[in-house]
């Protein structure tokens, strides 16, 4: 019954402690029948599809409001009024269903299977009339639901469950429920990123079953990641032997090949095969093996200059579903390959990078300017490394990766075996001009902040240039919310507009051109360095423009 899951949701939402949350979830998993266990784990994680699925539900607040009007008979105006009060459409749905005074005798009992199957159907609804069909389906679910069920169905459809259950809690709950080491659960998930499936294996086959989980062609896995190094010198000193490679500003790409079939996945597990038919063709021509899983970086190229373009521009291709041929002409690509993970059914996870790289070199027929091996150099000499670093920046790349040549591949981890070396950029002083309420246990304080510069010195025109969500602890977010609450000018749904009185110092990885923000620029991966109480105004747009031009 879905009602059993909603009872657990409510307990999880009220419980702030991570250990207690883990215990509550593990209790539920223990008593869940095997056949519905994957569905329960998925829904408890606030998801409708596993991480490795490419399906999108596509439900926004506006559509949910219309669905609620159909389900309850209340006007959009009434629902929006309630939404402004709470900032949570789930609570609005609960209150509206509660006030409907409809006898629960006419409601059919919702099951977990029925709720999930219907929510998954939303992703299949495309084309003409799809919005109407989606609203009909959601409103039918809401009509059949009890008030609390309506709260969580609404939040699940919007993919904002607000119960504070992150991946770590799901992992620990599976381990606790079936008496298995959490590392075994996590390692299996790295290779098969579907906690529902991992929970089923853990329950049916135990730790032995989890240890048999392996890479499968066509199923994306969680890639190995690099850490940042302050300097090239420190990175070189870390390893006995190392390989330096250009760090490309593109899309990390898993390439899965089986015969003539090629599948492409991002590090976020998105299937991007349809968006990159040109890359599929290059792989068919350039990869000389029957079956393999290899990795590379797909970089966007300016067709006029033949130079790399920023990731932000290439990301348009990742999101594009239509007019692919036109987009290929505007944003052609080049792929740089750097790792072989599995070749002709032999897995290389436990082999050194030296062995994996040699295996890759054997199976690639480079296509100049289209499909190449990453530019690399084996050296420990600082002077030689610095020359290689300068060359990478001159050619429009981000910097260098310094890799331990003797390290094995460890999916899903930043284990210090790969180090990123990039130029340090001057921080910016920016105003906090807006915020977004958090979710789950953070729903009572701001979870992200909108940053802005001013158009020109001493002007009153603030232009947004980024959104800050990292670099602050929960305590700092709480403290900052207290400080900013008195500056609220306007509240709309989960977003608020603020008086621009708080100035913060912000670091970032890069400045990119962007139409998303009013300034025309976006900070990539902004992070809080500190507060600037001595400043009344933020930096002006001119400074951002100048720093953008100075970037390597």
Buried (B, 14 or more C-beta within 10 A) or exposed (E): EBBBBBEBBBBBBEBEEBEEBBBBBBBBBEEBEEEBBBBBBBBBBBBBBBBBBBEEBBBEBEBBBBBBBBBBEBEEEBBBEBBEEBBBBBBBBBBBBBEBEEEEEEBEEBBBEBBBEBBBEBBEBEEEEEEEBBBBBBBBBBBBBBBBBBBBBBBBBBEBBBBBBEEEBBBBBBBBBBEBEBEBBBBBBBBBBBBBBBBBBBBEBBBEBBEEBEBEBEBBBBBBBBBEBEEBEEBBEBBEBBBBBBBBBBBBBBBBBEEEEBBBBBBEBBBBBEBBBBBBEBBEEBBEBEBBBBBBBBBBBBEEEEEBBBBBBBBEBBEBEEEBEEBBEEBBBBBBBBBBBBBEEEBBBEBBBBBBBEBBEEBBEEEEEBBBBBBBBEBEEBEEBBEBBEBBBEEBBBBBBBBBBBBBBBBBBEBEBBBBBBEEBEBBBBBBBBBBBBBBBBBEBBBBBBBBBBBEEEEEEBBBBBBBBEBBEEEEBBEBBEEBEEBEEEBEBBBBBBEBEBBBBBBBBBBBEBEBBBBBBBBBEBBBBEBBEEBEBBBBBEBBBEBBEEEB
